[in-house]
Amino acid sequence: MAGGPAAVSFLTNIAKVAAGLGAAASLASASLYTVDGGERAVIFDRFRGVLPETVGEGTHFLVPWLQKPFIFDIRTRPHNFSSNSGTKDLQMVNLTLRLLSRPDVQHLPTIFTSLGLEYDDKVLPSIGNEVLKAVVAQFNADQLLTDRPHVSALVRDALIRRAREFNIILDDVAITHLSYGIEFSLAVEKKQVAQQEAERSKFLVAKAEQERRAAIVRAEGESESARLISEATAMAGTGLIELRRIEAAKEIAAELARSPNVAYIPSGENGKMLLGLNATGFVR
């Protein structure tokens, strides 16, 4: 019976020790926090507010209940948003902008105090639309295509400047998509068709002009040839014409002689006898 109270006392002591160890483990767990790679922490103190120091990667101590860590992802993150903006000539243009942003690590306490953890979603869409509308309004609709590198550079410089005011660093800014309204697209298509028709008309006019000049040259050549022949005939008589006639007859005779389908038939009764014809021209 004497062992009963001793056992109860022993178990009670074990329970107290276990409770103490559990409390100590809970306190130790609450006193530690870990900052992973690509992250930074900002500490909020209940007495002093947001501490000005930024905590780097690793495991760190804090005062439980009195202090609380807020983790920031400082890696570059992409953001895409669209804007419907008006051009200088009152055309509506749809643009899609892609940004690569990250926070300025040295100013994380300020970002947390003024904007919170979702700083990029609060700032980037608003300043992006503001800059796009301001830049697009400086150009006509067709200039957005012909001067696209210049437009992109203006948008990039203006956005980088505006983002720095909120302690946000932009690593890259690019216009990934640009489209016009239906009316403007139809107008551009009609303009292209009209330009093609104009180019085709210019080609036809130039072709007709060349043909006209060629006809004039041929006519002048033929006129000069006729004049020379006329002068030669006047000086030498009709002998030149007779010579040309004989030469033409010789060429015709030579051509006929080479053809197997042509036969020479003498005139008169001998020719008729060769053909087997009577005097009236009928077959016997």
Solvent accessible surface area in square Angstrom, and as a share of the most:
residue,aa,sasa,rsa
1,M,219,0.98
2,A,92,0.71
3,G,51,0.49
4,G,38,0.37
5,P,93,0.58
6,A,64,0.50
7,A,52,0.40
8,V,97,0.56
9,S,57,0.37
10,F,125,0.52
11,L,113,0.56
12,T,60,0.35
13,N,78,0.40
14,I,83,0.42
15,A,60,0.47
16,K,133,0.57
17,V,91,0.52
18,A,58,0.45
19,A,67,0.52
20,G,37,0.36
21,L,121,0.60
22,G,37,0.35
23,A,65,0.50
24,A,57,0.44
25,A,63,0.48
26,S,72,0.47
27,L,109,0.54
28,A,53,0.41
29,S,80,0.51
30,A,53,0.41
31,S,18,0.12
32,L,73,0.36
33,Y,26,0.10
34,T,80,0.46
35,V,3,0.02
36,D,83,0.43
37,G,47,0.46
38,G,16,0.16
39,E,34,0.15
40,R,55,0.20
41,A,0,0.00
42,V,0,0.00
43,I,12,0.06
44,F,77,0.32
45,D,3,0.01
46,R,131,0.48
47,F,158,0.66
48,R,165,0.60
49,G,23,0.22
50,V,42,0.24
51,L,25,0.12
52,P,104,0.65
53,E,109,0.49
54,T,41,0.24
55,V,29,0.17
56,G,28,0.27
57,E,94,0.42
58,G,32,0.31
59,T,85,0.49
60,H,51,0.23
61,F,165,0.69
62,L,20,0.10
63,V,75,0.43
64,P,40,0.25
65,W,179,0.63
66,L,35,0.17
67,Q,30,0.13
68,K,115,0.49
69,P,36,0.23
70,F,47,0.20
71,I,63,0.32
72,F,4,0.01
73,D,43,0.22
74,I,27,0.14
75,R,132,0.48
76,T,59,0.34
77,R,82,0.30
78,P,87,0.55
79,H,32,0.14
80,N,99,0.51
81,F,28,0.12
82,S,78,0.51
83,S,6,0.04
84,N,80,0.41
85,S,1,0.01
86,G,30,0.29
87,T,7,0.04
88,K,133,0.56
89,D,60,0.31
90,L,160,0.80
91,Q,58,0.26
92,M,100,0.45
93,V,0,0.00
94,N,66,0.34
95,L,2,0.01
96,T,31,0.18
97,L,0,0.00
98,R,71,0.26
99,L,0,0.00
100,L,49,0.25
101,S,4,0.03
102,R,80,0.29
103,P,1,0.01
104,D,16,0.08
105,V,46,0.27
106,Q,154,0.69
107,H,72,0.32
108,L,0,0.00
109,P,14,0.09
110,T,71,0.41
111,I,1,0.00
112,F,37,0.15
113,T,99,0.58
114,S,79,0.51
115,L,34,0.17
116,G,16,0.16
117,L,73,0.37
118,E,96,0.43
119,Y,6,0.02
120,D,3,0.01
121,D,86,0.45
122,K,119,0.51
123,V,6,0.03
124,L,1,0.01
125,P,53,0.33
126,S,67,0.43
127,I,4,0.02
128,G,0,0.00
129,N,44,0.23
130,E,87,0.39
131,V,7,0.04
132,L,0,0.00
133,K,94,0.40
134,A,58,0.45
135,V,8,0.05
136,V,0,0.00
137,A,53,0.41
138,Q,107,0.48
139,F,19,0.08
140,N,52,0.26
141,A,0,0.00
142,D,77,0.40
143,Q,64,0.29
144,L,0,0.00
145,L,100,0.50
146,T,104,0.60
147,D,53,0.27
148,R,78,0.28
149,P,103,0.65
150,H,98,0.44
151,V,2,0.01
152,S,22,0.14
153,A,30,0.23
154,L,58,0.29
155,V,0,0.00
156,R,87,0.32
157,D,71,0.37
158,A,18,0.14
159,L,0,0.00
160,I,63,0.32
161,R,154,0.56
162,R,64,0.23
163,A,0,0.00
164,R,110,0.40
165,E,116,0.52
166,F,65,0.27
167,N,27,0.14
168,I,0,0.00
169,I,38,0.19
170,L,12,0.06
171,D,71,0.37
172,D,47,0.24
173,V,6,0.03
174,A,28,0.22
175,I,14,0.07
176,T,70,0.41
177,H,97,0.43
178,L,26,0.13
179,S,33,0.22
180,Y,38,0.14
181,G,26,0.25
182,I,134,0.68
183,E,135,0.61
184,F,30,0.12
185,S,52,0.33
186,L,94,0.47
187,A,55,0.43
188,V,51,0.29
189,E,99,0.44
190,K,142,0.60
191,K,121,0.51
192,Q,99,0.44
193,V,78,0.45
194,A,60,0.46
195,Q,97,0.43
196,Q,124,0.55
197,E,94,0.42
198,A,48,0.37
199,E,106,0.48
200,R,144,0.53
201,S,60,0.38
202,K,129,0.55
203,F,128,0.53
204,L,80,0.40
205,V,104,0.60
206,A,54,0.42
207,K,104,0.44
208,A,57,0.44
209,E,54,0.24
210,Q,108,0.48
211,E,98,0.44
212,R,123,0.45
213,R,129,0.47
214,A,41,0.32
215,A,45,0.35
216,I,74,0.38
217,V,99,0.57
218,R,147,0.54
219,A,58,0.45
220,E,108,0.49
221,G,40,0.38
222,E,122,0.55
223,S,71,0.46
224,E,76,0.34
225,S,53,0.34
226,A,61,0.47
227,R,110,0.40
228,L,92,0.46
229,I,96,0.49
230,S,70,0.45
231,E,76,0.34
232,A,36,0.28
233,T,32,0.19
234,A,88,0.68
235,M,169,0.75
236,A,75,0.58
237,G,34,0.33
238,T,91,0.53
239,G,45,0.43
240,L,47,0.23
241,I,77,0.39
242,E,77,0.35
243,L,88,0.44
244,R,133,0.49
245,R,148,0.54
246,I,98,0.50
247,E,73,0.33
248,A,48,0.37
249,A,57,0.44
250,K,135,0.57
251,E,123,0.55
252,I,105,0.53
253,A,59,0.46
254,A,46,0.35
255,E,103,0.46
256,L,87,0.43
257,A,86,0.67
258,R,168,0.61
259,S,40,0.26
260,P,129,0.81
261,N,140,0.72
262,V,74,0.43
263,A,85,0.66
264,Y,191,0.73
265,I,78,0.40
266,P,46,0.29
267,S,106,0.68
268,G,49,0.47
269,E,114,0.51
270,N,101,0.52
271,G,2,0.02
272,K,73,0.31
273,M,133,0.60
274,L,124,0.62
275,L,101,0.50
276,G,34,0.32
277,L,45,0.22
278,N,48,0.25
279,A,79,0.61
280,T,103,0.60
281,G,44,0.42
282,F,143,0.60
283,V,121,0.70
284,R,216,0.79
